[in-house]
Structure formats: structure tokens, C-alpha cells
């Protein structure tokens, strides 16, 4: 048995709290989603198995489930809203893409996530999807529950109170999952059922057929709510899918070894094959494209798609906005020189992350940001300027191009020109004595001069700054950037100070 780390966390989406558990670590992200009314803990055994195989697994309680918030407004519950929650969790965790999977409700939410944000879904791991052949059985099974919660709330409360009397330490794992599923509050339960039953159950077939990511589809026999015919149909619709038939609905619960191995091997295959590359282009801004097989040692252009490399690419246009890289020619291998020096590497990582954040809209031209980044990488590798100076100059100029230019020579609020002593990121830079607000920093005059030179590209002035001035300037630049990005950069704490 391999022991893996487990961490409970929370994310706020639209003001509502969602609780999650992380298993393992690394960049091979997997998100597992539960069935309807069930808690995320149902995926604990699978999450541990996948984490032991080297994956970073996240189990999530969707809104209205488990330990997440449970509002009683039906308008908050839909497959699309659940998919948006998954994307928000990926954003909060800093996961560029993940294998997204789930059971029953979770399987349908995984499909909606793939439709909503295909560039974020590395692959699908779908068990028991609820599609066309299951609709009648779902209405028969869940409509009475919705009516009981809405018109006989006392019955739901009585069940919950009776369950509260059961000593959980005496109940086996899956018995506890059943008790958690039955322990509901009538208001949120009715809202959840209403929102899902009267909304879109899953993406329609013609939309599912456009999904291009790999998929593993697991179906069960003798299950009217999750008929094997739906799973087999989905596997036929998805061009890159594989169908696996389980022996029964209970196999993955009580004898999971075979299906755990299939799922782990599926994730391993992905780790060694395709990769989604984020590109900053001259004419199309930020573009995300698939590099087929670039993780294999036999890849003909995998090494040309490493970070910091300036390349000329040929892309094949994809149906869902995710293109495929078909040819790559290296123009300048900045990465080879940058990765050889830790200081250069961490500072260049900050620049790449900043460029991606500031070019908010994909496929929107951003020529100035592109030229600025290429010039900064060139300056960082030629050895004539310090990596920290290049980074801070790039950050200030990149912010200016994005419309957040700081003011160092005049008051950012009233415009009075002069040597001011107060600096506040939220108000755009330096402030005069009349406009100064509590919480403002008071940088030295040399620091303000240095910041202005970095913004203007006056390298003769920049070169005259001492270490103390550079450190103070870097702190102010970092604070100014974090304020306008509304969150700190993940790479910034790694920069040597």
C-alpha cells in the first residue's frame, strides 16, 4: 500500500462555499465528481488509488451536496452551473487542465465541463452517464423525492434525524456513504432536484460528437437509471473514447482492483502522450493547442515546445477552439539558456505567467505584449542586464500596455507633477501629500527614480541603482501587479530575494 497526502480545502464560487479534498501532488490533475445527492467521499477509494499511481486528485462537493453550501434556490442548480464550478476550482488550484470524471450526475457534469471549457479538460473519465435511455427511469425515481422534499418536508427531516442517531464508527464505509446520501435537508434537496430535473440533463448528441479529448467510459449492466446502452452510445459518439463494461454496478464499490487499474493506466497513458501548450502569438494573442505525443521521447518536435522557446508553428484548426500543432520550427531557443540559471528561470517564469494573465481574451491580437515578451526574453539571455531588472521593467511595461500604467512622476489621483513620497497600488502609483491615504508606502526618492527608469526603459539610470533600491522597487512592482491581477502569481515566491 502506498500512502498519499490528503488535504481538505475550500473554494468560493459566486459567494458560495465549496469543499474539496486533494489527494497526492504534482501536475497530473484529476477531478472526480459524485453522484446526485451523494458526498464527494464516495470517490475516496478511487482517489487514493489514482494518487498512489502519481496523480494529483481532487474530489469536490458540488453546490448543494456534501459539506458544501446548500442554498434552497432552484435557479442555482444546473449542469452548466456545476460545470462552471469545476472550472472555477481548476482556476483556484492553478490547474491548467485536468482529467475530469465522475459517476452518474458527476459523469454528466464532466461532459458539460468538456463542452464549456474543452481546453481545460485533458480527458474524460465517465462512469454511468445519464443520457437518452435513462430519462424515464430518472423521472420515476427522483420525482417522488422532489415532491416529498417540497410538500412533505417533515418526512425528510425525520429521516435525517433518525440517521443522526446511528453511531458512524460502527458503520462500514459504503454504509456511511448511504447514510450521508439519505441525510438531507428538505429545502436544498427540493431545489437541487427541481433545478436538475427541469433543466438540461446532458449535452445533446450533436454536441457530444464534437468533443475531441480522450475518454474512458464505464458502463454497468442491469441498471435502469444508468443503462449500459447510454454508456456504449457515448463511447461511440466520442471519437477518442474507450468503453469498459463492469461486471455489475457494485464492482467498482466492493471489488475495485480491476477498474482502478484500468483508470490508473488510462491516466498514465495521458501523462506520456499529449499535452496542451499555451502560446502567445503575434497575430492571435493567447492560443491553446494540443501537442500530440510531445511527452514521448520519440516526439519529432517535443523539445521545441518547451517553455521560453521562440518558435514558428503550423496549427490545424480544431472544432472546439483547441487547435493541433502539426509543425514546429525553432527561431530562438531562449529556454536552453534560461533554464541553466535559477535566477533567470524564476524571473522568466514570472514574465510568462504575467503575460498569460494580462492577455485575458484568447485569440485576440496582442502584438505589443508579444513583442514585449520576446524582447524581455532576449534581454534576459544576452547577459547585459540583471534578471531582476529585466523582470520588473517587463512587468511595468506589460501593465502599461494592458491599461494599468503606474504614475511615478505625477500624483495618480490629482495629476500634480512633483517628487511625491506616498505610493499606493490601488490608486495607480505615487500620491501627493493632499491625496495620500492610510496604508500608503513611503519609498525612497532613489526607488521612485528607479521605478520610472524601469518603466521608460532608461537602462543607464537603472544600472546606477544599489541593491537596497532594487529590492524596494521589486516589492512595490509585485504589490502593484498583484493588485491589478486580483491574485498573486504562483511563480513570484520562487524568485530569489
ZAMARGU-4260 file (C-alpha; in steps of 0.2 Angstrom, whole numbers, plus 5000, padded with zeros to 4 digits):
<rodrens>
0) 5000/5000/5000 | 5006/5017/4995 | 5002/5031/5007 | 4997/5048/4999 | 4994/5065/5007
5) 4976/5071/5009 | 4971/5089/5012 | 4954/5097/5014 | 4951/5114/5006 | 4938/5126/5001
10) 4934/5137/4986 | 4921/5151/4985 | 4912/5152/4969 | 4899/5166/4967 | 4899/5169/4985
15) 4895/5150/4989 | 4907/5139/4998 | 4913/5123/4990 | 4923/5110/5000 | 4935/5098/4992
20) 4949/5086/4996 | 4966/5084/4987 | 4975/5068/4986 | 4993/5067/4982 | 5003/5081/4972
25) 5010/5085/4956 | 5004/5092/4939 | 4994/5077/4933 | 4977/5083/4939 | 4962/5073/4941
30) 4945/5079/4947 | 4932/5067/4952 | 4913/5071/4954 | 4900/5062/4964 | 4883/5056/4960
35) 4867/5065/4964 | 4864/5069/4982 | 4879/5059/4987 | 4895/5066/4995 | 4912/5068/4987
40) 4918/5054/5000 | 4911/5041/4988 | 4926/5043/4977 | 4939/5042/4992 | 4945/5024/4987
45) 4947/5028/4969 | 4955/5045/4973 | 4968/5036/4984 | 4972/5023/4971 | 4974/5036/4957
50) 4985/5047/4969 | 4996/5032/4973 | 4999/5030/4954 | 5006/5048/4954 | 4991/5058/4950
55) 4985/5074/4959 | 4967/5070/4963 | 4953/5082/4969 | 4936/5076/4975 | 4923/5090/4975
60) 4906/5093/4984 | 4896/5102/4971 | 4884/5116/4977 | 4870/5108/4987 | 4880/5092/4991
65) 4891/5085/5005 | 4899/5098/5015 | 4897/5112/5003 | 4884/5126/5005 | 4866/5121/5002
70) 4856/5136/4996 | 4837/5132/4993 | 4836/5142/4976 | 4832/5130/4961 | 4840/5143/4949
75) 4857/5140/4957 | 4857/5121/4951 | 4860/5116/4934 | 4873/5106/4924 | 4880/5121/4917
80) 4882/5129/4934 | 4890/5114/4941 | 4902/5114/4926 | 4907/5132/4930 | 4911/5127/4947
85) 4923/5114/4941 | 4932/5127/4930 | 4932/5139/4945 | 4940/5126/4956 | 4954/5122/4942
90) 4957/5141/4942 | 4959/5142/4961 | 4970/5127/4962 | 4981/5133/4947 | 4977/5118/4937
95) 4979/5122/4918 | 4970/5106/4913 | 4964/5090/4921 | 4956/5073/4918 | 4938/5077/4923
100) 4927/5062/4928 | 4913/5057/4939 | 4898/5045/4942 | 4880/5047/4937 | 4877/5066/4940
105) 4896/5068/4940 | 4898/5060/4923 | 4886/5072/4916 | 4894/5087/4924 | 4911/5081/4917
110) 4903/5081/4899 | 4896/5099/4902 | 4914/5104/4908 | 4921/5097/4892 | 4909/5107/4882
115) 4911/5123/4892 | 4930/5123/4893 | 4937/5110/4881 | 4955/5117/4883 | 4954/5113/4902
120) 4949/5095/4901 | 4963/5084/4897 | 4952/5069/4896 | 4936/5062/4902 | 4933/5048/4915
125) 4915/5044/4914 | 4905/5031/4924 | 4887/5028/4922 | 4882/5043/4912 | 4863/5048/4912
130) 4858/5050/4894 | 4843/5047/4882 | 4839/5030/4888 | 4838/5034/4906 | 4826/5049/4906
135) 4810/5039/4910 | 4818/5030/4924 | 4826/5046/4932 | 4809/5054/4932 | 4801/5039/4940
140) 4815/5038/4953 | 4818/5056/4958 | 4801/5065/4955 | 4794/5057/4971 | 4809/5063/4981
145) 4807/5080/4975 | 4789/5081/4979 | 4792/5073/4996 | 4805/5087/5000 | 4794/5100/4993
150) 4777/5095/5000 | 4781/5083/5014 | 4797/5091/5022 | 4794/5083/5039 | 4797/5066/5031
155) 4814/5071/5025 | 4818/5079/5042 | 4813/5063/5051 | 4824/5053/5040 | 4839/5064/5044
160) 4836/5064/5062 | 4835/5046/5063 | 4851/5044/5053 | 4859/5056/5066 | 4856/5043/5079
165) 4867/5030/5070 | 4884/5028/5078 | 4895/5031/5062 | 4910/5022/5069 | 4900/5005/5068
170) 4895/5008/5050 | 4906/5002/5036 | 4912/5014/5023 | 4899/5012/5010 | 4886/5011/5023
175) 4891/5028/5029 | 4890/5034/5011 | 4872/5028/5010 | 4868/5037/5027 | 4876/5053/5021
180) 4866/5052/5005 | 4850/5050/5014 | 4854/5064/5027 | 4846/5079/5018 | 4838/5095/5022
185) 4821/5097/5013 | 4824/5115/5006 | 4841/5112/4997 | 4836/5094/4992 | 4820/5100/4983
190) 4829/5115/4975 | 4843/5103/4969 | 4831/5090/4962 | 4820/5104/4954 | 4835/5113/4945
195) 4841/5097/4938 | 4825/5088/4933 | 4819/5103/4924 | 4835/5108/4916 | 4847/5101/4903
200) 4852/5084/4909 | 4867/5082/4897 | 4874/5090/4881 | 4865/5084/4866 | 4872/5071/4855
205) 4877/5083/4841 | 4887/5092/4854 | 4895/5077/4862 | 4901/5071/4845 | 4912/5087/4844
210) 4922/5083/4859 | 4940/5078/4854 | 4948/5074/4871 | 4952/5055/4875 | 4938/5047/4886
215) 4936/5031/4896 | 4918/5026/4898 | 4912/5014/4910 | 4895/5006/4909 | 4885/4994/4921
220) 4873/4980/4916 | 4855/4979/4924 | 4854/4997/4929 | 4838/5006/4923 | 4844/5023/4929
225) 4861/5021/4921 | 4858/5009/4907 | 4874/5002/4899 | 4866/5007/4882 | 4869/5025/4887
230) 4887/5022/4891 | 4890/5012/4875 | 4882/5026/4865 | 4893/5039/4872 | 4908/5029/4869
235) 4903/5028/4850 | 4899/5047/4850 | 4916/5052/4857 | 4930/5050/4844 | 4944/5046/4856
240) 4935/5035/4868 | 4936/5018/4875 | 4922/5008/4883 | 4924/4997/4898 | 4910/4986/4904
245) 4909/4982/4923 | 4903/4966/4929 | 4889/4975/4940 | 4886/4992/4947 | 4894/4985/4963
250) 4911/4980/4956 | 4919/4997/4957 | 4912/4999/4975 | 4917/4982/4983 | 4930/4974/4971
255) 4938/4989/4963 | 4955/4982/4959 | 4952/4979/4940 | 4943/4995/4936 | 4955/5005/4947
260) 4969/4998/4937 | 4961/5002/4921 | 4958/5020/4927 | 4976/5022/4933 | 4983/5015/4916
265) 4972/5027/4907 | 4979/5042/4916 | 4996/5036/4914 | 4994/5035/4895 | 4989/5053/4895
270) 5004/5058/4905 | 5015/5051/4892 | 5007/5057/4877 | 4998/5073/4873 | 5000/5090/4881
275) 4991/5106/4879 | 5003/5120/4875 | 4999/5139/4879 | 5006/5150/4866 | 5007/5169/4865
280) 5006/5173/4846 | 5009/5189/4836 | 4993/5190/4827 | 4981/5179/4838 | 4985/5183/4856
285) 4985/5168/4868 | 4981/5152/4859 | 4980/5134/4867 | 4984/5120/4856 | 4987/5101/4858
290) 5004/5094/4855 | 5001/5076/4850 | 5014/5064/4858 | 5026/5078/4864 | 5029/5069/4880
295) 5036/5054/4871 | 5055/5053/4869 | 5052/5049/4850 | 5042/5065/4848 | 5049/5075/4832
300) 5046/5092/4840 | 5043/5090/4858 | 5059/5099/4863 | 5054/5114/4853 | 5038/5116/4863
305) 5047/5119/4880 | 5044/5135/4890 | 5053/5151/4884 | 5056/5144/4867 | 5053/5156/4852
310) 5045/5146/4838 | 5036/5146/4821 | 5021/5135/4822 | 5009/5127/4810 | 4992/5123/4818
315) 4977/5113/4812 | 4961/5121/4817 | 4951/5112/4829 | 4932/5111/4830 | 4930/5117/4848
320) 4944/5131/4848 | 4958/5119/4853 | 4970/5118/4838 | 4983/5104/4835 | 5001/5108/4832
325) 5007/5100/4816 | 5024/5108/4813 | 5036/5117/4824 | 5052/5127/4819 | 5064/5134/4832
330) 5068/5153/4830 | 5077/5156/4846 | 5080/5143/4860 | 5079/5155/4875 | 5074/5141/4886
335) 5091/5132/4885 | 5100/5147/4892 | 5086/5152/4904 | 5084/5135/4912 | 5103/5134/4915
340) 5102/5148/4928 | 5090/5148/4943 | 5088/5166/4944 | 5084/5168/4926 | 5072/5154/4926
345) 5062/5160/4941 | 5061/5178/4934 | 5057/5172/4916 | 5043/5161/4924 | 5035/5177/4932
350) 5036/5185/4915 | 5027/5171/4906 | 5014/5170/4919 | 5011/5188/4919 | 5009/5189/4900
355) 4996/5174/4901 | 4986/5183/4914 | 4986/5200/4906 | 4981/5194/4889 | 4964/5189/4895
360) 4954/5185/4879 | 4960/5171/4869 | 4963/5173/4851 | 4963/5192/4852 | 4978/5201/4844
365) 4990/5207/4857 | 5005/5212/4846 | 5013/5224/4860 | 5013/5211/4873 | 5020/5198/4861
370) 5035/5210/4856 | 5037/5215/4874 | 5039/5197/4880 | 5051/5192/4866 | 5062/5207/4869
375) 5062/5203/4888 | 5067/5185/4885 | 5081/5191/4873 | 5087/5204/4886 | 5087/5191/4900
380) 5098/5179/4890 | 5111/5191/4882 | 5119/5194/4900 | 5120/5213/4899 | 5106/5216/4911
385) 5101/5209/4928 | 5087/5196/4928 | 5078/5206/4941 | 5079/5222/4932 | 5073/5214/4916
390) 5058/5206/4925 | 5052/5222/4934 | 5054/5233/4918 | 5044/5220/4909 | 5030/5219/4922
395) 5028/5238/4922 | 5028/5239/4904 | 5016/5225/4902 | 5004/5233/4914 | 5005/5249/4905
400) 5001/5240/4888 | 4986/5232/4897 | 4980/5249/4903 | 4987/5249/4920 | 5001/5261/4918
405) 5008/5267/4935 | 5012/5285/4938 | 5029/5289/4946 | 5031/5307/4940 | 5014/5314/4945
410) 5001/5311/4958 | 4990/5297/4952 | 4974/5305/4959 | 4975/5324/4955 | 4989/5324/4942
415) 5001/5336/4951 | 5018/5334/4945 | 5032/5333/4958 | 5043/5322/4969 | 5029/5313/4979
420) 5033/5302/4994 | 5017/5290/4995 | 5014/5275/4984 | 4998/5265/4984 | 4994/5251/4971
425) 4975/5253/4972 | 4976/5271/4967 | 4989/5270/4952 | 5006/5274/4959 | 5013/5289/4968
430) 5001/5301/4978 | 5004/5319/4984 | 5003/5325/5002 | 4985/5330/4999 | 4979/5314/4991
435) 4989/5302/5002 | 4978/5289/5010 | 4981/5277/5025 | 4991/5262/5021 | 5002/5270/5008
440) 5020/5265/5006 | 5034/5278/5008 | 5048/5273/4995 | 5064/5282/4995 | 5067/5295/4981
445) 5080/5284/4973 | 5067/5270/4972 | 5055/5281/4963 | 5068/5286/4951 | 5072/5268/4948
450) 5054/5263/4945 | 5052/5277/4932 | 5068/5272/4923 | 5062/5254/4923 | 5045/5259/4915
455) 5053/5271/4902 | 5067/5259/4898 | 5081/5271/4904 | 5094/5257/4907 | 5108/5269/4911
460) 5098/5276/4926 | 5093/5258/4930 | 5111/5252/4931 | 5115/5265/4944 | 5103/5258/4957
465) 5110/5249/4973 | 5104/5233/4979 | 5093/5241/4993 | 5084/5252/4979 | 5081/5236/4968
470) 5074/5226/4982 | 5062/5240/4987 | 5057/5243/4969 | 5054/5225/4966 | 5042/5224/4982
475) 5032/5239/4975 | 5031/5231/4957 | 5025/5215/4964 | 5011/5223/4975 | 5006/5234/4960
480) 5005/5218/4949 | 4995/5208/4962 | 4983/5221/4965 | 4978/5223/4946 | 4978/5204/4943
485) 4967/5202/4959 | 4978/5187/4964 | 4997/5184/4967 | 5007/5175/4954 | 5012/5157/4959
490) 5029/5159/4952 | 5033/5175/4961 | 5038/5167/4978 | 5051/5157/4970 | 5061/5172/4964
495) 5077/5174/4975 | 5077/5190/4985
</rodrens>
